[in-house]
Amino acid sequence: GAVVSQHPSRVICKSGTSVKIECRSLDFQATTMFWYRQFPKKSLMLMATSNEGSKATYEQGVEKDKFLINHASLTLSTLTVTSAHPEDSSFYICSARVVPNTEAFFGQGTRLTVV
Amino acid sequence: AQSVTQPDIHITVSEGASLELRCNYSYGATPYLFWYVQSPGQGLQLLLKYLSGDTLVQGIKGFEAEFKRSQSSFNLRKPSVHWSDAAEYFCAVDPYNQGGKLIFGQGTELSVKP
């Protein structure tokens, strides 16, 4: 099966700093990647859709200047949480798909803690 | 409003007992339907999916799910639960049938007692 890897799996950063999370498709080229956020004991909420070579599409209510998404290659998308604050602490999960009309494959998630 | 509903937030079953987790959706057309399992602090593992065709879908770990169009439901079942099945289960819908952009239910936490 297709493998999607996220790095890091856990990160602690100080309030006011920025942190970058990587999402890689290891054995396939992903034209589209998706970023989700999961609060404790809560469901996953789609944050944005990332298409290779173009700007990300953000869901309503997601601050695009806070959560910068870059999809520079067919195997890598990055999510940068800028000027992080404790309320940004969460579990972030990416998924990647190859072509339309197929399922997407999930990474293992990144636990972000802002102190 | 379009939504995915998992009515049961937490279910406890005895090991060896049968299990059914409920999922209802409210979308006009028949979307792609998925069940995922998540262990604490981990990512999502796909259990099974319905794209089209046979409405009874077999998945991994002995799970199955049945799509019922008339009820807009996609309930997950397992005939005999194992202690290792304790986890969070999410029903998800791809409302655009394009693959990947998923709307998740709120999840059902499954506990298994000896």
Interface residues (C-beta under 8 A of the other chain):
Chain A: Q6 T32 F34 K42 S43 L44 M45 L46 T49 F91 I93 S95 A96 R97 V99 P100 N101 T102 E103 A104 F106 G107 Q108 G109 R111
Chain B: Y32 F34 Y36 G41 Q42 G43 L44 Q45 L46 K49 F90 N97 Q98 G99 G100 K101 L102 I103 F104 G105 Q106 G107
